[in-house]
C-alpha cells in the first residue's frame, strides 16, 4: 500500500505540530478549530516546497486554476492586518476586507455555519503562526469567471449564509458531528458533485464526484451499501479520520491524506466518532465513483 510522501509528512508536522500542543485558552481552542478544518492544507504549497500557510497552492477546476492566498500574519502579504471582523466576514460572507467577493474555491459556503466562538478562537491561533512574506499569485481563470464581479451574481443564486442550527430531535453526538462535517471539516465541498455554476448539488450531498480536489475522484461517503460506505461502522470512520486507514487496510491518498495528517488526526476520538454518527445517518445515495468493484471471489 502506498503511503503519503515524506514531504507531506514533514509539512504536516510543521503546520500541525505546534497547534497540537498549543495549550488551553483561545489559542489552544483555535488550534483545535484549525485542525478540524483539515489544517487548512490548501493554503500550503507542498509540491512547491512552500512555507506553511503561505499560499500559492494550485487548485485546478473546470473554470481555471485558483491559487490559495497567504494566511500567515505577515502584514504586507498575509492577513496580519486583519481584524477579527475581517476574518469573520471572509469565513461567513465570502468577502475580503475591502468588500470584494471571494471565489467559492474558498469554502465559505461551509464556513458560514461556524460559531462566533470558533471564529474568534481561530483568529487567535492564526496570529501565532510564523509570518511569511509571500505575495499572492493571481488566479488563472477563463472569461467571464476572471471578472470578479460575476461572483456577486453567483452568490445571489447559490450562496445562503447562516450559522449552524442544532436539531433538537437528534442526539448531542449527531449535532456535534453535523457541525464538524458540514461547517469546519467542510466534507461536502469535496465529496459532493457540483452543478454547471460550480455550486454543490444538495440532492447528491456527500455522494462523491469524479472531479474532486486536483481533478481526482472523491468517493461516495453516503451509507449506500454498494457504492458508498454502508458497510462501515462509526468506529471505521473514526479510525480513518485518525490514521488514514480504511477498513480493508488500504489507505487514503491525495488531499484527504493531507487533511488527516495536518488536521483530523488531532481531533478527539469522540469528535471523530461524532462525524461518523452524522455521516452514517445520511440518506444512502447509489452513485458509483471511480472503477466498479471487482466481482466477489469464492472466499468472500
C-alpha positions, 0 to 999 in steps of 0.5 A: 500500500502506498503511503503519503510522501515524506514531504507531506509528512514533514509539512504536516508536522510543521503546520500541525505540530505546534497547534497540537500542543498549543495549550488551553485558552483561545489559542489552544481552542483555535488550534483545535478549530484549525485542525478540524478544518483539515489544517487548512492544507490548501493554503500550503504549497507542498509540491512547491516546497512552500512555507506553511500557510503561505499560499500559492497552492494550485487548485485546478477546476473546470473554470481555471486554476485558483491559487490559495492566498497567504494566511500567515500574519505577515502584514504586507502579504498575509492577513496580519492586518486583519481584524477579527471582523475581517476574518469573520466576514471572509469565513461567513460572507465570502468577502475580503476586507475591502468588500470584494467577493471571494471565489467559492474555491474558498469554502465559505459556503461551509464556513458560514455555519461556524460559531462566533466562538470558533471564529474568534478562537481561530483568529487567535491561533492564526496570529501565532503562526510564523509570518511569511512574506509571500505575495499572492499569485493571481488566479488563472481563470477563463472569461467571464469567471476572471471578472470578479464581479460575476461572483456577486451574481453567483452568490445571489443564486447559490450562496445562503449564509447562516450559522449552524442550527442544532436539531433538537430531535437528534442526539448531542453526538449527531449535532456535534458531528453535523457541525464538524462535517458540514461547517469546519471539516467542510466534507461536502465541498469535496465529496459532493458533485457540483452543478454547471455554476460550480455550486454543490448539488444538495440532492447528491450531498456527500455522494462523491464526484469524479472531479474532486480536489486536483481533478481526482475522484472523491468517493461516495461517503453516503451509507449506500451499501454498494457504492458508498460506505454502508458497510462501515461502522462509526468506529471505521470512520473514526479510525480513518479520520485518525490514521488514514486507514480504511477498513480493508487496510488500504489507505487514503491518498491525495488531499484527504491524506493531507487533511488527516495528517495536518488536521483530523488526526488531532481531533478527539476520538469522540469528535471523530466518532461524532462525524461518523454518527452524522455521516452514517445517518445520511440518506444512502445515495447509489452513485458509483465513483471511480472503477466498479468493484471487482466481482466477489471471489469464492472466499468472500 
